[in-house]
Amino acid sequence: MKKTFKLSHEKLSIPRLVEAIKHEVKKYIKRERRRALPEGADFWDFDCRFGVDEASSEVIHLSEINKSISWAESEQLESFYLEIMAKPCTRNKKPEAE
């Protein structure tokens, strides 16, 4: 998902619009996690970027998406850019203690 979200709407209030955006992002992540994993992969990992626009976006962790959207609301931005890309990953086993 590479998308620029607008924080203005003629009929919806801004807090309602922000909740709708958060719901859309959550729904996208759930849908991506349900996809079949390629052979040798254990889970879906996500590369995320957030910024005012695509050129100034910075890498963030998946858990920081809602905080970033709330920050955009508090700064009264007109729009923001969010990119979420799924990638298959494998878990690293912990070394056994001898």
N, C-alpha and C positions, 0 to 999 in steps of 0.2 A: 504494500500500500504506500503510494507516494501521493500525498494530497495536501493542498492548501485549503485550510478551513477558514471561512469568514465568520467573524464574531458580530455580525449585524444581520438582522432579518426584519422585514416590515411588520410581521405579525407576532413573532415570538420574542419574549423578553430574553435578555442576555443570560441570566442564570439557567433558564430552561434550555436554551440553545447549547450552553456548555455541557449540561447533563446529557443532551442528545448526542453530542460529539463523543463524550466519554463512553456512552453506551455503544456507539458505532465502533469505536476502537476495541472495546472489550469483546464485542461480537466477532470482529475480524480475527482477533487473537484466538478465540475459541474455535472458530472455523478452521484456521490454519493448523491448530494442534490436533484436530480430528483427521487430518489428511494421513494417508498411508505413509509410513516411514520407508525410506530406501533401505536396501539390505546393508546391514552393518551399523546402522544408526540406532541410537537409544531414545532420543527425544528431539523435539524441535527447539532450537534456540532462535533468538530474534536480535537482529542488528537494528538499532533505533537511532534516529536523528531528529532533532527538534530545533526550530529557529523561527525568526521573523519571516525569512524567505529561504528558498533552497540554497542560495549561495552562502548565506551566513549560518546555516544550520550546524549544530554540534552534536557529537555522539552522546547519547544518554543511555542509561540502563532501562530495561523494560519496566521496572518498578517505579521509575520517576516520571512516567508519562502523565499520570493524573496530576501530579504536582506541577508539571510544566504547563499543562492546560490551565490549571487554576492560576498560575503565575501570569499567563497571557491575559486571562480575564481581569486580574487585579491591576495589571498595567494598562488596561483598556486599549489593547491592540486591535486594529481593524481586522487582521488576519494573522495566521501562523501556519508554518509548514511542518508536517509530521510525516516521517518515513519509517515504515516497519517492514523489514525483510526477514522472512523465515529461512533458516538454514538447518539442515540435519546435523546433529552432533552425537558424539559418544561420550559416555561417562568415564572418567579416569578412576581406576581402582586405587584405593589407599594401600600403601605398602604394609605388609603384615609385620607386626612387631615380633622380634625373635626372642 
